[in-house]
Amino acid sequence: MSLLALRPLLVRQRNLSLSLLRYTRPLPSLVCRYSTGNAPNHSSKSLSAGSDRTDVSTDVRPIGERVKENTKTASYMGVILLGVGVTGMLFYVIFWELFSSDSPNNIYSEALERVKEEPRVKDALGAPIKGYGEETRRGRRTRVAHTQYVKDGVEHIRMQFHVQGFRNRGTVHLEKRKTDAGGYEYRYLFVQLDYNPHSPIILEDNRLQQDAMRSAGSPMPQPFL
């Protein structure tokens, strides 16, 4: 067989090979697209699962810094509670001073009214009469001097303050003791005149009845020092 006779056969075989190559070349890309589109998206599922977790702590500070902050917060709370306690105590003291009948302030006010209404004191000092506490060297008047103590299981309070009229001045001395009923009663109350200190004006003296043995050798009340 000559070459001329084989030429048509070779041309047909060549065309067939080219056709097969043209149809088989896109298969890898199609395979890649198929594999990419149908493969499970593990990374996206992992991210979504991580975002759905709410129990993961977002505080990434060192543990030492967190302990320091918690200690500081506890210290602030302690200071606040201490301030509240001190404030409550101050309110209690102020309330007791102003409204309790047994407070030193009310004992002073009640004794001053008795002294101001006493006719003998009015004649000796000259009305009107005013009362005041201790005086400093600069002439400033401080609080009324008083002391509280317990003797034989009984509470006592001693106090002294000054009174002044338009003629003379004097010093008031008093002592009260707590009774079984819970109130206070006078042991003594008298005014010691500045111009005649040895002749006090006695308004109350119940020491003989309250303590007869002790008052036997001291008929006159002694000034409070």
Z-matrix of the N, CA and C atoms (Angstrom, degrees):
N
C 1 1.479
C 2 1.508 1 107.05
N 3 1.286 2 113.57 1 134.68
C 4 1.465 3 117.94 2 -176.99
C 5 1.502 4 110.19 3 -84.11
N 6 1.338 5 115.79 4 168.54
C 7 1.461 6 122.74 5 179.60
C 8 1.494 7 111.39 6 -67.30
N 9 1.329 8 116.51 7 -32.48
C 10 1.460 9 119.64 8 179.89
C 11 1.517 10 110.12 9 -65.32
N 12 1.328 11 115.80 10 -35.79
C 13 1.454 12 118.03 11 179.78
C 14 1.525 13 111.21 12 -72.72
N 15 1.334 14 119.61 13 -30.12
C 16 1.469 15 122.34 14 179.80
C 17 1.531 16 113.64 15 -83.03
N 18 1.303 17 117.70 16 -14.07
C 19 1.475 18 120.71 17 -176.03
C 20 1.520 19 113.04 18 -59.36
N 21 1.376 20 117.42 19 -47.45
C 22 1.475 21 115.55 20 179.41
C 23 1.520 22 112.33 21 -60.50
N 24 1.320 23 117.94 22 -36.67
C 25 1.463 24 120.68 23 179.17
C 26 1.520 25 112.12 24 -66.03
N 27 1.291 26 116.53 25 -38.65
C 28 1.474 27 119.78 26 179.07
C 29 1.529 28 110.95 27 -68.33
N 30 1.334 29 115.60 28 -39.07
C 31 1.475 30 119.04 29 179.25
C 32 1.518 31 110.48 30 -63.58
N 33 1.361 32 116.25 31 -41.98
C 34 1.465 33 119.78 32 -179.18
C 35 1.547 34 110.95 33 -65.51
N 36 1.324 35 115.08 34 -40.20
C 37 1.477 36 117.96 35 179.02
C 38 1.524 37 111.44 36 -66.01
N 39 1.352 38 115.70 37 -35.37
C 40 1.478 39 119.36 38 178.72
C 41 1.506 40 111.08 39 -66.24
N 42 1.352 41 114.27 40 -43.27
C 43 1.467 42 117.47 41 -179.77
C 44 1.514 43 111.37 42 -64.20
N 45 1.354 44 116.57 43 -36.83
C 46 1.448 45 120.18 44 178.37
C 47 1.528 46 111.11 45 -65.18
N 48 1.306 47 117.24 46 -40.11
C 49 1.477 48 120.66 47 178.91
C 50 1.518 49 111.86 48 -65.00
N 51 1.351 50 115.84 49 -40.77
C 52 1.468 51 118.89 50 178.33
C 53 1.510 52 111.93 51 -63.91
N 54 1.354 53 114.67 52 -37.83
C 55 1.473 54 117.75 53 179.24
C 56 1.524 55 111.12 54 -65.33
N 57 1.336 56 115.52 55 -41.33
C 58 1.462 57 118.73 56 178.86
C 59 1.519 58 111.87 57 -64.12
N 60 1.325 59 116.13 58 -39.42
C 61 1.488 60 118.58 59 178.08
C 62 1.531 61 112.20 60 -65.59
N 63 1.362 62 114.74 61 -36.28
C 64 1.481 63 117.87 62 -177.54
C 65 1.528 64 111.22 63 -67.59
N 66 1.337 65 117.55 64 -35.19
C 67 1.465 66 120.55 65 -178.18
C 68 1.522 67 113.79 66 -84.86
N 69 1.308 68 116.93 67 -23.97
C 70 1.468 69 118.72 68 -178.07
C 71 1.537 70 113.93 69 -90.73
N 72 1.341 71 118.84 70 -13.51
C 73 1.483 72 121.02 71 -177.30
C 74 1.509 73 113.10 72 -67.43
N 75 1.338 74 125.26 73 -41.06
C 76 1.488 75 123.69 74 -177.91
C 77 1.508 76 114.32 75 -73.63
N 78 1.367 77 118.71 76 -6.06
C 79 1.462 78 118.82 77 -175.48
C 80 1.515 79 113.37 78 -61.41
N 81 1.349 80 121.08 79 -43.17
C 82 1.495 81 118.06 80 179.09
C 83 1.509 82 114.26 81 -58.66
N 84 1.391 83 116.11 82 -40.90
C 85 1.465 84 117.94 83 179.56
C 86 1.504 85 111.89 84 -65.49
N 87 1.379 86 115.10 85 -37.82
C 88 1.462 87 118.25 86 177.97
C 89 1.511 88 111.24 87 -64.94
N 90 1.374 89 114.33 88 -40.37
C 91 1.451 90 117.94 89 177.96
C 92 1.517 91 111.38 90 -62.35
N 93 1.348 92 115.51 91 -40.63
C 94 1.485 93 119.00 92 178.91
C 95 1.504 94 111.61 93 -64.17
N 96 1.377 95 116.12 94 -43.38
C 97 1.465 96 119.16 95 179.81
C 98 1.526 97 111.26 96 -62.46
N 99 1.351 98 114.46 97 -40.12
C 100 1.462 99 118.27 98 -179.34
C 101 1.519 100 111.76 99 -65.23
N 102 1.338 101 113.99 100 -44.23
C 103 1.466 102 117.85 101 -179.50
C 104 1.512 103 112.38 102 -66.03
N 105 1.348 104 115.51 103 -36.36
C 106 1.473 105 119.16 104 179.67
C 107 1.514 106 111.77 105 -70.49
N 108 1.296 107 116.82 106 -40.66
C 109 1.465 108 120.03 107 -176.99
C 110 1.491 109 113.72 108 -73.95
N 111 1.312 110 118.95 109 -31.23
C 112 1.458 111 121.05 110 -175.54
C 113 1.522 112 114.01 111 -98.35
N 114 1.341 113 118.74 112 -11.17
C 115 1.468 114 120.69 113 -179.06
C 116 1.507 115 110.48 114 -68.67
N 117 1.321 116 120.86 115 141.06
C 118 1.486 117 123.20 116 179.32
C 119 1.517 118 110.84 117 -66.98
N 120 1.331 119 115.48 118 137.30
C 121 1.480 120 121.98 119 -177.96
C 122 1.523 121 108.07 120 -86.41
N 123 1.356 122 116.11 121 84.72
C 124 1.458 123 120.73 122 -177.74
C 125 1.514 124 112.14 123 -67.36
N 126 1.337 125 116.54 124 -36.64
C 127 1.476 126 118.85 125 -177.30
C 128 1.510 127 111.47 126 -66.13
N 129 1.362 128 116.92 127 -41.56
C 130 1.468 129 118.89 128 -179.92
C 131 1.518 130 111.27 129 -66.44
N 132 1.366 131 115.69 130 -38.28
C 133 1.466 132 117.67 131 177.68
C 134 1.519 133 111.53 132 -65.67
N 135 1.331 134 117.55 133 -37.44
C 136 1.460 135 120.51 134 178.96
C 137 1.515 136 111.16 135 -64.80
N 138 1.345 137 115.68 136 -41.11
C 139 1.470 138 118.67 137 179.40
C 140 1.510 139 111.53 138 -66.05
N 141 1.360 140 115.89 139 -41.39
C 142 1.464 141 118.13 140 179.58
C 143 1.522 142 111.26 141 -66.52
N 144 1.338 143 115.91 142 -37.72
C 145 1.460 144 118.64 143 178.39
C 146 1.511 145 110.81 144 -65.65
N 147 1.346 146 116.27 145 -38.18
C 148 1.466 147 118.74 146 178.47
C 149 1.509 148 112.31 147 -67.42
N 150 1.343 149 116.99 148 -36.02
C 151 1.467 150 119.46 149 -179.85
C 152 1.508 151 111.99 150 -73.23
N 153 1.375 152 116.78 151 -24.89
C 154 1.464 153 118.92 152 -179.45
C 155 1.516 154 112.48 153 -77.66
N 156 1.334 155 119.80 154 -14.79
C 157 1.458 156 121.66 155 -178.83
C 158 1.528 157 109.72 156 -77.49
N 159 1.324 158 115.74 157 123.63
C 160 1.466 159 120.86 158 -178.46
C 161 1.509 160 112.75 159 -108.59
N 162 1.328 161 117.85 160 -3.42
C 163 1.455 162 120.43 161 -177.66
C 164 1.514 163 112.99 162 -93.42
N 165 1.300 164 117.70 163 5.88
C 166 1.459 165 121.12 164 -179.70
C 167 1.517 166 108.76 165 -86.03
N 168 1.332 167 119.16 166 126.48
C 169 1.457 168 124.02 167 -179.08
C 170 1.521 169 110.32 168 -70.43
N 171 1.330 170 114.53 169 135.54
C 172 1.469 171 120.31 170 177.53
C 173 1.519 172 112.03 171 -97.54
N 174 1.352 173 116.93 172 -0.01
C 175 1.461 174 120.93 173 179.12
C 176 1.523 175 108.35 174 -84.58
N 177 1.312 176 115.01 175 105.85
C 178 1.467 177 120.45 176 -176.65
C 179 1.522 178 111.33 177 -104.72
N 180 1.364 179 117.30 178 15.39
C 181 1.459 180 119.24 179 179.39
C 182 1.515 181 110.51 180 -73.19
N 183 1.319 182 117.09 181 156.09
C 184 1.477 183 119.75 182 176.93
C 185 1.511 184 110.71 183 -63.18
N 186 1.333 185 116.04 184 150.71
C 187 1.467 186 120.32 185 -176.92
C 188 1.522 187 111.77 186 -64.45
N 189 1.336 188 117.08 187 -30.91
C 190 1.465 189 119.16 188 177.99
C 191 1.512 190 112.18 189 -64.63
N 192 1.327 191 116.89 190 -38.77
C 193 1.466 192 120.20 191 179.03
C 194 1.513 193 111.50 192 -68.26
N 195 1.353 194 116.41 193 -37.73
C 196 1.460 195 119.08 194 178.22
C 197 1.524 196 112.11 195 -67.51
N 198 1.329 197 116.68 196 -39.31
C 199 1.469 198 120.26 197 177.20
C 200 1.526 199 110.32 198 -63.75
N 201 1.322 200 116.64 199 -40.66
C 202 1.466 201 120.56 200 179.37
C 203 1.516 202 111.08 201 -63.49
N 204 1.341 203 117.11 202 -41.64
C 205 1.464 204 120.35 203 179.61
C 206 1.528 205 110.92 204 -66.79
N 207 1.346 206 117.15 205 -40.88
C 208 1.467 207 119.90 206 178.45
C 209 1.523 208 111.59 207 -64.43
N 210 1.340 209 116.25 208 -37.73
C 211 1.467 210 119.70 209 177.50
C 212 1.525 211 111.09 210 -65.21
N 213 1.330 212 115.74 211 -40.41
C 214 1.464 213 119.41 212 178.84
C 215 1.527 214 110.68 213 -64.26
N 216 1.335 215 116.94 214 -41.23
C 217 1.462 216 120.41 215 178.32
C 218 1.528 217 111.30 216 -62.80
N 219 1.334 218 116.45 217 -42.06
C 220 1.468 219 120.26 218 178.44
C 221 1.525 220 110.80 219 -64.03
N 222 1.344 221 117.00 220 -37.00
C 223 1.467 222 120.03 221 178.21
C 224 1.519 223 110.98 222 -64.78
N 225 1.335 224 117.32 223 -42.54
C 226 1.455 225 120.74 224 177.77
C 227 1.530 226 111.09 225 -61.00
N 228 1.333 227 116.64 226 -42.03
C 229 1.459 228 119.66 227 178.78
C 230 1.524 229 111.01 228 -63.74
N 231 1.337 230 116.54 229 -39.15
C 232 1.460 231 119.30 230 177.50
C 233 1.521 232 112.17 231 -62.58
N 234 1.343 233 116.41 232 -41.51
C 235 1.476 234 120.13 233 178.85
C 236 1.521 235 110.43 234 -64.68
N 237 1.336 236 116.99 235 -40.51
C 238 1.465 237 120.32 236 179.77
C 239 1.527 238 110.70 237 -64.23
N 240 1.327 239 116.90 238 -44.77
C 241 1.469 240 119.95 239 179.30
C 242 1.519 241 111.39 240 -64.10
N 243 1.346 242 116.62 241 -38.63
C 244 1.460 243 119.45 242 177.51
C 245 1.516 244 111.06 243 -64.14
N 246 1.341 245 116.94 244 -41.39
C 247 1.459 246 120.23 245 177.82
C 248 1.516 247 112.49 246 -62.56
N 249 1.337 248 116.41 247 -40.07
C 250 1.465 249 120.09 248 178.29
C 251 1.527 250 110.52 249 -64.40
N 252 1.342 251 116.82 250 -40.22
C 253 1.459 252 119.98 251 178.88
C 254 1.514 253 112.63 252 -64.89
N 255 1.350 254 116.39 253 -43.74
C 256 1.467 255 120.28 254 179.15
C 257 1.524 256 110.49 255 -64.62
N 258 1.331 257 116.32 256 -41.55
C 259 1.473 258 119.54 257 178.88
C 260 1.524 259 111.24 258 -62.15
N 261 1.335 260 116.33 259 -42.59
C 262 1.463 261 119.27 260 177.94
C 263 1.518 262 112.38 261 -62.54
N 264 1.326 263 116.43 262 -38.87
C 265 1.462 264 119.60 263 178.35
C 266 1.525 265 111.31 264 -65.83
N 267 1.334 266 116.41 265 -39.99
C 268 1.464 267 119.53 266 178.88
C 269 1.526 268 110.89 267 -63.90
N 270 1.337 269 116.35 268 -42.43
C 271 1.466 270 119.21 269 178.09
C 272 1.523 271 110.77 270 -62.60
N 273 1.326 272 116.73 271 -37.95
C 274 1.468 273 119.40 272 178.89
C 275 1.523 274 110.62 273 -64.81
N 276 1.328 275 117.18 274 -44.48
C 277 1.469 276 120.47 275 -179.73
C 278 1.523 277 110.46 276 -63.51
N 279 1.346 278 116.65 277 -43.62
C 280 1.463 279 119.74 278 179.95
C 281 1.522 280 110.54 279 -63.66
N 282 1.334 281 116.22 280 -43.02
C 283 1.469 282 119.66 281 179.00
C 284 1.524 283 110.80 282 -61.90
N 285 1.343 284 116.29 283 -42.81
C 286 1.464 285 119.40 284 -179.73
C 287 1.522 286 110.91 285 -66.11
N 288 1.332 287 117.06 286 -38.99
C 289 1.462 288 119.98 287 -179.49
C 290 1.520 289 111.47 288 -66.31
N 291 1.329 290 117.67 289 -36.13
C 292 1.455 291 120.78 290 -173.31
C 293 1.523 292 113.24 291 -88.32
N 294 1.324 293 117.35 292 -35.50
C 295 1.464 294 119.27 293 -169.81
C 296 1.519 295 114.40 294 -113.49
N 297 1.322 296 119.39 295 -16.67
C 298 1.452 297 119.88 296 179.61
C 299 1.522 298 110.29 297 -79.40
N 300 1.323 299 115.60 298 134.05
C 301 1.468 300 119.46 299 179.88
C 302 1.523 301 111.83 300 -70.97
N 303 1.329 302 117.70 301 -18.69
C 304 1.459 303 121.31 302 -178.67
C 305 1.522 304 112.85 303 -98.29
N 306 1.317 305 118.74 304 6.42
C 307 1.455 306 120.95 305 179.28
C 308 1.525 307 110.20 306 -73.41
N 309 1.328 308 118.58 307 151.80
C 310 1.476 309 120.32 308 178.22
C 311 1.521 310 113.12 309 -55.76
N 312 1.321 311 117.63 310 -36.30
C 313 1.463 312 120.23 311 -178.73
C 314 1.525 313 111.04 312 -64.47
N 315 1.326 314 117.62 313 -42.49
C 316 1.463 315 120.24 314 -179.91
C 317 1.525 316 112.01 315 -74.63
N 318 1.327 317 117.47 316 -33.70
C 319 1.462 318 119.43 317 174.77
C 320 1.527 319 110.46 318 -62.30
N 321 1.336 320 116.19 319 -42.04
C 322 1.473 321 120.48 320 177.04
C 323 1.526 322 110.79 321 -62.48
N 324 1.318 323 117.99 322 -45.41
C 325 1.469 324 120.96 323 -177.97
C 326 1.530 325 110.98 324 -63.66
N 327 1.328 326 116.93 325 -42.04
C 328 1.467 327 120.07 326 -179.25
C 329 1.531 328 111.32 327 -67.23
N 330 1.343 329 116.53 328 -41.50
C 331 1.467 330 119.47 329 179.31
C 332 1.531 331 111.12 330 -67.09
N 333 1.325 332 117.32 331 -39.99
C 334 1.469 333 119.98 332 179.39
C 335 1.522 334 111.06 333 -62.08
N 336 1.347 335 117.87 334 -40.14
C 337 1.463 336 119.92 335 178.69
C 338 1.524 337 111.06 336 -64.41
N 339 1.326 338 116.96 337 -39.07
C 340 1.463 339 118.97 338 177.73
C 341 1.522 340 111.18 339 -64.29
N 342 1.323 341 116.55 340 -41.83
C 343 1.467 342 119.93 341 179.83
C 344 1.525 343 110.58 342 -65.93
N 345 1.295 344 118.38 343 -41.96
C 346 1.467 345 121.79 344 -177.74
C 347 1.529 346 112.03 345 -66.77
N 348 1.350 347 116.72 346 -27.80
C 349 1.467 348 120.16 347 -179.23
C 350 1.523 349 112.89 348 -91.56
N 351 1.326 350 117.13 349 -3.77
C 352 1.465 351 119.77 350 -179.87
C 353 1.540 352 110.09 351 -76.96
N 354 1.339 353 118.28 352 122.12
C 355 1.470 354 120.34 353 -177.83
C 356 1.526 355 112.93 354 -60.61
N 357 1.331 356 118.30 355 -37.27
C 358 1.464 357 120.01 356 -179.03
C 359 1.525 358 111.31 357 -65.59
N 360 1.316 359 116.23 358 -35.96
C 361 1.467 360 119.59 359 177.77
C 362 1.528 361 109.83 360 -69.61
N 363 1.318 362 117.56 361 -40.59
C 364 1.460 363 120.53 362 177.57
C 365 1.527 364 111.20 363 -59.72
N 366 1.328 365 116.40 364 -43.03
C 367 1.466 366 119.37 365 -179.92
C 368 1.525 367 111.54 366 -67.22
N 369 1.338 368 116.92 367 -37.25
C 370 1.463 369 119.94 368 -176.47
C 371 1.524 370 112.41 369 -76.17
N 372 1.334 371 117.34 370 -39.26
C 373 1.470 372 120.26 371 -175.68
C 374 1.520 373 113.02 372 -99.75
N 375 1.288 374 116.70 373 -31.96
C 376 1.461 375 119.93 374 -176.80
C 377 1.526 376 110.81 375 93.40
N 378 1.337 377 115.47 376 117.23
C 379 1.465 378 120.16 377 179.58
C 380 1.543 379 110.33 378 -78.89
N 381 1.345 380 116.99 379 151.46
C 382 1.468 381 128.77 380 2.38
C 383 1.532 382 112.03 381 -78.58
N 384 1.310 383 115.22 382 155.29
C 385 1.469 384 121.87 383 -176.96
C 386 1.533 385 108.50 384 -114.60
N 387 1.301 386 115.00 385 138.48
C 388 1.475 387 120.77 386 176.50
C 389 1.525 388 109.50 387 -126.19
N 390 1.327 389 116.28 388 154.38
C 391 1.460 390 121.30 389 179.71
C 392 1.515 391 111.23 390 -117.77
N 393 1.326 392 116.87 391 155.73
C 394 1.462 393 122.02 392 179.55
C 395 1.532 394 108.90 393 -160.07
N 396 1.341 395 115.66 394 167.96
C 397 1.452 396 121.76 395 -178.17
C 398 1.512 397 112.46 396 -87.29
N 399 1.325 398 115.28 397 -158.56
C 400 1.455 399 120.52 398 -178.29
C 401 1.527 400 111.11 399 -69.17
N 402 1.320 401 115.58 400 152.14
C 403 1.447 402 121.67 401 178.43
C 404 1.527 403 110.30 402 -108.49
N 405 1.321 404 115.96 403 140.15
C 406 1.452 405 121.06 404 174.97
C 407 1.525 406 109.42 405 -87.28
N 408 1.334 407 116.47 406 178.06
C 409 1.460 408 120.54 407 179.50
C 410 1.525 409 112.11 408 -64.75
N 411 1.316 410 116.23 409 -27.38
C 412 1.463 411 120.32 410 178.43
C 413 1.524 412 112.64 411 -86.93
N 414 1.321 413 117.67 412 5.66
C 415 1.454 414 121.15 413 177.56
C 416 1.517 415 114.30 414 86.19
N 417 1.322 416 117.91 415 7.37
C 418 1.458 417 120.21 416 178.28
C 419 1.525 418 110.49 417 -81.25
N 420 1.315 419 116.05 418 140.06
C 421 1.448 420 121.64 419 -178.05
C 422 1.523 421 109.91 420 -99.30
N 423 1.317 422 115.14 421 124.78
C 424 1.459 423 121.04 422 -176.95
C 425 1.525 424 109.88 423 -100.63
N 426 1.330 425 116.39 424 -167.38
C 427 1.452 426 120.73 425 -179.86
C 428 1.522 427 111.15 426 -69.35
N 429 1.324 428 113.61 427 161.75
C 430 1.467 429 120.19 428 179.34
C 431 1.530 430 109.02 429 -69.27
N 432 1.338 431 116.09 430 131.58
C 433 1.464 432 120.87 431 -179.49
C 434 1.524 433 109.75 432 -73.75
N 435 1.332 434 116.28 433 130.07
C 436 1.458 435 120.66 434 177.17
C 437 1.521 436 108.55 435 -153.60
N 438 1.309 437 115.13 436 158.40
C 439 1.457 438 121.72 437 177.42
C 440 1.523 439 108.91 438 -143.18
N 441 1.333 440 116.95 439 144.78
C 442 1.455 441 122.74 440 178.56
C 443 1.531 442 108.60 441 -120.24
N 444 1.314 443 115.89 442 137.57
C 445 1.460 444 119.96 443 -178.57
C 446 1.529 445 108.58 444 -150.66
N 447 1.322 446 114.87 445 166.69
C 448 1.464 447 122.05 446 179.32
C 449 1.522 448 108.33 447 -119.42
N 450 1.326 449 115.80 448 128.18
C 451 1.453 450 121.75 449 178.83
C 452 1.522 451 108.62 450 -132.07
N 453 1.338 452 115.67 451 126.01
C 454 1.460 453 121.92 452 -178.21
C 455 1.527 454 111.72 453 54.64
N 456 1.337 455 115.86 454 35.59
C 457 1.456 456 121.05 455 178.42
C 458 1.511 457 114.75 456 78.32
N 459 1.351 458 117.64 457 7.41
C 460 1.465 459 122.05 458 -177.91
C 461 1.522 460 108.57 459 -114.86
N 462 1.331 461 116.69 460 133.64
C 463 1.459 462 121.48 461 179.28
C 464 1.530 463 110.18 462 -78.24
N 465 1.337 464 115.42 463 137.48
C 466 1.465 465 122.78 464 177.45
C 467 1.522 466 109.51 465 -128.95
N 468 1.316 467 115.50 466 156.50
C 469 1.449 468 121.55 467 173.34
C 470 1.514 469 108.85 468 -139.78
N 471 1.328 470 115.59 469 131.28
C 472 1.462 471 122.08 470 175.53
C 473 1.522 472 108.91 471 -114.48
N 474 1.323 473 114.36 472 148.66
C 475 1.463 474 118.94 473 -176.88
C 476 1.513 475 110.10 474 -153.56
N 477 1.334 476 114.89 475 149.10
C 478 1.463 477 120.16 476 170.96
C 479 1.530 478 108.79 477 -143.22
N 480 1.318 479 114.63 478 144.87
C 481 1.467 480 121.41 479 175.67
C 482 1.522 481 108.55 480 -151.92
N 483 1.297 482 115.98 481 171.22
C 484 1.464 483 121.45 482 -174.34
C 485 1.523 484 110.56 483 -108.54
N 486 1.339 485 114.45 484 147.90
C 487 1.462 486 121.63 485 174.94
C 488 1.520 487 108.50 486 -128.22
N 489 1.327 488 115.00 487 150.69
C 490 1.458 489 120.24 488 -176.86
C 491 1.520 490 109.89 489 -145.91
N 492 1.349 491 114.95 490 132.11
C 493 1.451 492 121.62 491 172.56
C 494 1.517 493 109.64 492 -109.56
N 495 1.311 494 116.46 493 -170.19
C 496 1.470 495 118.15 494 -178.66
C 497 1.526 496 112.12 495 -79.28
N 498 1.388 497 117.11 496 -10.25
C 499 1.462 498 119.63 497 178.92
C 500 1.524 499 112.35 498 -108.45
N 501 1.330 500 117.84 499 -49.57
C 502 1.460 501 121.46 500 -173.09
C 503 1.537 502 110.52 501 -137.87
N 504 1.341 503 113.28 502 176.56
C 505 1.459 504 120.92 503 178.23
C 506 1.531 505 109.67 504 -128.43
N 507 1.314 506 116.34 505 163.36
C 508 1.459 507 121.62 506 178.09
C 509 1.520 508 110.71 507 -156.09
N 510 1.333 509 115.21 508 175.22
C 511 1.464 510 122.35 509 179.71
C 512 1.520 511 108.81 510 -124.79
N 513 1.323 512 115.84 511 131.30
C 514 1.459 513 121.93 512 -179.50
C 515 1.526 514 108.58 513 -96.57
N 516 1.331 515 116.77 514 130.02
C 517 1.462 516 123.54 515 175.93
C 518 1.528 517 108.11 516 -119.00
N 519 1.321 518 115.75 517 136.52
C 520 1.460 519 119.19 518 178.60
C 521 1.527 520 109.36 519 -150.07
N 522 1.331 521 113.67 520 156.33
C 523 1.457 522 121.80 521 172.79
C 524 1.520 523 108.50 522 -145.42
N 525 1.317 524 115.37 523 137.10
C 526 1.457 525 121.93 524 177.80
C 527 1.523 526 109.62 525 -126.81
N 528 1.328 527 115.61 526 151.92
C 529 1.454 528 121.77 527 176.23
C 530 1.525 529 109.07 528 -127.23
N 531 1.327 530 115.32 529 151.11
C 532 1.458 531 120.32 530 -178.75
C 533 1.520 532 109.60 531 -83.22
N 534 1.321 533 115.97 532 135.20
C 535 1.461 534 121.53 533 -179.23
C 536 1.532 535 110.44 534 -92.67
N 537 1.342 536 114.08 535 172.93
C 538 1.464 537 118.78 536 178.09
C 539 1.524 538 111.85 537 -66.24
N 540 1.321 539 117.10 538 -22.92
C 541 1.465 540 120.72 539 179.43
C 542 1.523 541 112.38 540 -78.76
N 543 1.324 542 118.06 541 -10.16
C 544 1.462 543 121.44 542 178.44
C 545 1.505 544 114.73 543 103.42
N 546 1.351 545 117.79 544 -11.07
C 547 1.461 546 120.73 545 178.39
C 548 1.521 547 111.33 546 -92.49
N 549 1.339 548 115.40 547 -175.75
C 550 1.460 549 121.87 548 179.10
C 551 1.523 550 109.49 549 -116.99
N 552 1.344 551 116.12 550 142.04
C 553 1.459 552 121.49 551 175.29
C 554 1.530 553 108.95 552 -127.67
N 555 1.315 554 115.04 553 153.73
C 556 1.464 555 120.37 554 -178.25
C 557 1.521 556 111.37 555 -71.58
N 558 1.311 557 114.73 556 136.01
C 559 1.457 558 120.34 557 162.20
C 560 1.523 559 109.14 558 -90.20
N 561 1.318 560 116.50 559 -42.19
C 562 1.460 561 120.43 560 172.88
C 563 1.517 562 109.54 561 -158.19
N 564 1.324 563 115.14 562 156.99
C 565 1.467 564 124.22 563 174.93
C 566 1.518 565 106.87 564 -153.42
N 567 1.329 566 117.09 565 117.08
C 568 1.466 567 120.02 566 179.73
C 569 1.523 568 109.80 567 -149.68
N 570 1.348 569 114.02 568 162.31
C 571 1.464 570 121.95 569 -179.98
C 572 1.517 571 107.77 570 -115.14
N 573 1.321 572 116.16 571 123.76
C 574 1.456 573 122.12 572 177.59
C 575 1.525 574 108.22 573 -99.34
N 576 1.345 575 115.86 574 115.80
C 577 1.459 576 121.15 575 -176.08
C 578 1.523 577 110.56 576 -78.22
N 579 1.332 578 116.02 577 140.37
C 580 1.464 579 119.88 578 -179.20
C 581 1.536 580 111.29 579 -66.89
N 582 1.318 581 117.78 580 -38.14
C 583 1.456 582 120.12 581 -176.90
C 584 1.519 583 112.26 582 -82.86
N 585 1.340 584 119.22 583 -14.26
C 586 1.457 585 122.24 584 178.66
C 587 1.527 586 108.88 585 -146.53
N 588 1.351 587 118.17 586 72.21
C 589 1.469 588 120.76 587 -173.32
C 590 1.526 589 113.93 588 -67.45
N 591 1.332 590 119.07 589 -17.43
C 592 1.456 591 120.87 590 -176.88
C 593 1.528 592 112.62 591 -89.23
N 594 1.304 593 117.96 592 0.66
C 595 1.470 594 121.35 593 178.19
C 596 1.529 595 109.29 594 -127.76
N 597 1.336 596 117.74 595 74.03
C 598 1.458 597 120.00 596 -178.20
C 599 1.524 598 111.86 597 -71.18
N 600 1.317 599 114.44 598 155.37
C 601 1.457 600 120.97 599 174.53
C 602 1.532 601 107.24 600 -94.96
N 603 1.342 602 115.92 601 109.85
C 604 1.459 603 121.23 602 -173.66
C 605 1.530 604 109.61 603 -92.24
N 606 1.319 605 116.19 604 122.00
C 607 1.458 606 121.37 605 176.24
C 608 1.524 607 111.89 606 -98.91
N 609 1.327 608 118.28 607 -33.73
C 610 1.459 609 123.73 608 178.25
C 611 1.521 610 108.18 609 -143.93
N 612 1.346 611 115.89 610 138.80
C 613 1.462 612 121.66 611 172.04
C 614 1.522 613 107.69 612 -154.83
N 615 1.312 614 116.39 613 93.59
C 616 1.457 615 122.55 614 -177.14
C 617 1.527 616 112.26 615 -109.63
N 618 1.293 617 117.10 616 18.89
C 619 1.462 618 119.69 617 -176.41
C 620 1.534 619 112.12 618 -68.71
N 621 1.333 620 116.66 619 -33.47
C 622 1.461 621 118.88 620 179.70
C 623 1.527 622 110.94 621 -62.44
N 624 1.305 623 116.49 622 -40.67
C 625 1.448 624 119.63 623 -179.75
C 626 1.533 625 111.60 624 -74.79
N 627 1.333 626 117.44 625 -36.09
C 628 1.460 627 120.69 626 -175.73
C 629 1.519 628 112.90 627 -83.24
N 630 1.319 629 116.60 628 -33.36
C 631 1.454 630 120.30 629 -176.98
C 632 1.527 631 108.26 630 -147.07
N 633 1.349 632 116.66 631 75.71
C 634 1.455 633 120.92 632 -173.28
C 635 1.521 634 111.75 633 -63.53
N 636 1.285 635 118.61 634 -40.95
C 637 1.455 636 121.54 635 -178.26
C 638 1.527 637 111.75 636 -64.36
N 639 1.287 638 116.62 637 -39.41
C 640 1.464 639 119.08 638 -178.00
C 641 1.522 640 111.86 639 -76.05
N 642 1.336 641 117.31 640 -34.71
C 643 1.453 642 120.38 641 -176.00
C 644 1.526 643 112.91 642 -85.57
N 645 1.338 644 118.41 643 -0.10
C 646 1.465 645 120.17 644 -177.49
C 647 1.529 646 111.76 645 -63.43
N 648 1.334 647 117.29 646 -38.73
C 649 1.450 648 119.50 647 179.80
C 650 1.492 649 114.85 648 -97.14
N 651 1.361 650 117.42 649 9.95
C 652 1.465 651 119.99 650 -179.94
C 653 1.512 652 108.87 651 -140.96
N 654 1.336 653 117.35 652 78.93
C 655 1.453 654 120.19 653 -177.93
C 656 1.510 655 113.99 654 -67.65
N 657 1.319 656 117.08 655 -26.02
C 658 1.455 657 120.81 656 -178.28
C 659 1.532 658 108.92 657 -105.80
N 660 1.341 659 118.11 658 138.19
C 661 1.464 660 120.65 659 177.50
C 662 1.514 661 110.68 660 -65.93
N 663 1.323 662 115.81 661 143.73
C 664 1.463 663 120.94 662 -179.49
C 665 1.528 664 109.64 663 -94.04
N 666 1.342 665 117.08 664 146.30
C 667 1.485 666 119.78 665 179.05
C 668 1.515 667 109.97 666 -62.33
N 669 1.330 668 114.58 667 148.28
C 670 1.464 669 121.85 668 177.64
C 671 1.525 670 108.82 669 -81.69
N 672 1.318 671 116.49 670 124.01
C 673 1.458 672 120.83 671 -179.45
C 674 1.511 673 109.55 672 -111.22
